[in-house]
């Protein structure tokens, strides 16, 4: 049962009924401001402009060099010129945004640590609930819920504040890069800590306890502590794991976009054969 699905459950005593923990309550303006400081890159516009200019010039020059020794018709040149400029503009902007995100992602360790700190706070609040024999979220489940319901909305707000007109494409990349880092962390923490799976510990504690959950927060704390140790162990590699999917997609998209140029080159080479 997830946090959002945890309903009021009856108990054998006259104590107050259980109320659902609303993770949205953990959002705060102070944390949004902290995220703005972490992700804001003053030179963002300059990075985008530089990479756009580089590819607007670079791709047409590369295309001209590729076809300089071939007999290309006027129609071919009419197609190649504007097409290469458009490619340079589009992929230059995207590359600039990726570089902005990559620079800001140097702080991914801090963002993940914030997620884990909020997870600890939520676990402490769960300790105060009378949950009956409900199945509470495991460590990985609670981390994902905190990311989706607390960190992601605050991150969206922070990106809009920090990047203004560039917020939507940057937010698109952030969602996927941070999400990749969170997923990767969750998968690797148990392997790194070599400890008893948190979900089994939680299940035993919940089944054996009626009313207030005994030491639920201690169990979650074991998981988040292992996660923090893993983050410190991995260090700078986190940015690589977070950004890798974006760069792979970027390279594949560029190769697909350059396919017409390759076909045109093949056609021009064939026309050169006597």
Secondary structure, 3 states (H helix, E strand, C coil): CCCCCCCCCCCCCCCCCCCCCCHHHHCCHHHHHHHHHHHCCCCHHHHHHHHHHHHHHHHHHHHHHHHCCCCCCHHHHHHHHHHHHHHHHHHHHHHHHHHHHHHHHHHHHHHHHHHHHHHHHHHHHHHCCECCCCCCCCHHHHHHHHHHHHHHHHHHHHHHHHHHHHHHHHHHHHHHHHHHHHHHHHHHHHHHHCCCCHHHHHHHHHHCCCCECCCHHHHHHHHHHHHHHHHHHHCCHHHHHHHHHHHHHHHHHHHHHCHHHHHHHHHHHHHHCC
